[in-house]
Amino acid sequence: MSQRPNDAEPLDLPAYLAWLWQLIHVWIFVVSVTLNIVFVLLLLGF
């Protein structure tokens, strides 16, 4: 089987960026849900 010469960097940049992008989306989702809960609690008078 042919193997590519290891001229790439040790860090797989596309995979890292994809993981970072997914993490950002998860973080935005969590923050928005938290803000919605806080808003509802304020609306109910807690």
N, C-alpha and C positions, 0 to 999 in steps of 0.2 A: 504494500500500500504506500502511496506517495504521501510524504509528509512535508508540509510547508516549512521552509527555514524559519527559525524563531527570530525574526527581525522585528516583531511587534513588541510593544511595551508590555511589561508584566501585567499592567492594569488593562483589562478589556474595557476600553472607553465606551463603545456603544452600549454594552450591557450595563455599565455603571450609570450612564446617562438615562437609560430606560428605567433602571431601578430608582434613580433619583426623581425622575418625572412621576413615577407611580407613587413614591413617598410624598411628593408635593401634593398630588391629587388627594391622597388619603388625609393629609394634614389639613387641606382646605375643607374637606368634607367634615372632619371632626370639629374644626373651628366653627363652621356654619351651623352644625347641629347644636353645639354648645351655646352659641349666640341665640339660637332659636329658643332653647330651653330657658336661658336667662331672660329673654324678652317675654316669654309666656309667664314666667314667675313674677316679673315686674308688673305685667298686665293684670295678674290675679291679685296683686297687692302684697306679695310676700317680701 
